[in-house]
């Protein structure tokens, strides 16, 4: 079974957006270091996800916080000590959803959930319970975004599969403990399928576009990552181009669509199809 379907839409790599269009687009990023990766790319803002998105001409506000879980996105929590904007108060409380209020963002991109699991890697037997918590919090986050601003256009970005060539955090070791009789990447894939099912059903109901990073990143390509779980400059560029594609090409008045790229391809070969929550799964990669 192929990871990539054959219905390929034009990519923005080959047809760059007009800066005059994107500068009027105010994008809020909410979640974890999937977006807030500046520290991990050598504190080089231009190489971070927000910096690369700004380079396309977008007005970007990074409300994502390295280390944040779904609980902290929903209820707020202490910021990340190594963020430059926390220099004078490294553990100041951050409340991403509160920071959306009154800002008139056109789009909000949400990617969170990985840290909920990371914090429990020592207790794989608790993963099922954590998965239910992620589902509950995620749906409440979507509700709050809608209550804060009826006009904002949410985009869900699924978390990518983690670097399997460098199990720095022991993610795949934990998956192996969860099911010793299966390959650890397949255990992770099954877990993601179950966790995302109600979230994708809600996205379909609300007509929210979904960026399928789980099937876009090649989790055997270590150059996409730093320390197994963080996006490198290259990985961040893939994320940015996927966001760019959805903002400029998705019909936000139409049905929910699932967008998937191929990180092995220079142009990403971005594809789109109607979101099918019950059929969604992570397709394994062999190389």
C-alpha positions, 0 to 999 in steps of 0.5 A, a space after each residue: 500500500 502506497 503512502 501517497 495517493 496519485 491525486 497531486 495538486 500544484 505545490 507552492 514550492 513551484 508556484 510561490 505565493 504573492 507576498 501582497 496576499 499573505 501579509 494580510 493573513 494573520 496566523 497564530 500558531 498554538 501548541 508545542 515545539 512542533 512550532 516553537 523550535 527556535 531553541 532547537 535550531 540554534 536560537 536562529 529565528 529565521 530557521 524556526 517554523 515561525 521565522 520561515 513562515 514569516 519569510 513567506 510574508 505572513 504576519 505570524 504570532 507564535 503562541 506555541 510553547 516548547 513543552 506544552 501539553 494539551 492541558 497547558 494549552 487549554 488552561 495555561 501554564 509556565 512558559 519555557 525558560 529558554 525562550 528569548 521573550 522569557 529572558 526576564 521572567 523565564 517561568 511566566 505564566 502563558 495562556 495561548 487561548 487567552 492571547 487569541 482574544 481581540 487580535 483578529 487572527 485570520 487563521 490559527 494552526 493547532 498542533 499539540 499532544 506529543 508532550 502528553 505522551 512524552 511525560 508518561 514514557 516511563 508508564 506505557 500502561 497509562 497511555 490509553 488513559 492519556 489518549 482519552 485526556 488528549 481527545 477531551 482536551 483537544 475538542 475543548 480547545 477547538 470549542 474555546 477557539 470558536 468561542 473566542 472568535 467566530 471568524 477565525 479559521 482553524 487548521 489542525 496539524 497532526 503530530 508527525 511520527 518521531 525519528 526512529 533512527 535515534 530513539 533519544 527519548 525512548 519513545 519507540 522503546 516505550 511502544 515496544 513495552 506496550 506491545 512486545 509482539 509488534 514493531 514499535 513504529 506500528 504500535 505508535 501508528 495504531 495508538 495515533 489512529 485511536 487517539 485521532 479518530 474522535 478529533 478527526 470526526 470533529 474536524 469533519 463535522 466542523 469542516 476544519 482542514 487537516 494537515 497530515 504530518 504523520 503521513 508527510 514526514 518520513 520518520 526514517 529520515 533523521 535530517 528532519 529532526 533534532 533530538 528525535 522529536 523536534 523539527 530541524 530547519 529542514 523539517 520546519 520547512 516542510 511544516 511551513 510549506 504545508 501550512 502555506 499550501 492549506 492557507 492559500 489553497 483550501 476552500 474554508 467554506 467547503 468540506 474538511 480536506 486532509 492534506 498530505 505531503 511527501 518529505 522525500 520529494 523536493 516539491 513535497 507533492 502535496 495531495 488533498 482528499 476529503 477527510 475520512 476519519 474512520 479510514 485514516 491511518 499512518 502508512 509505514 515507511 521502509 526507507 
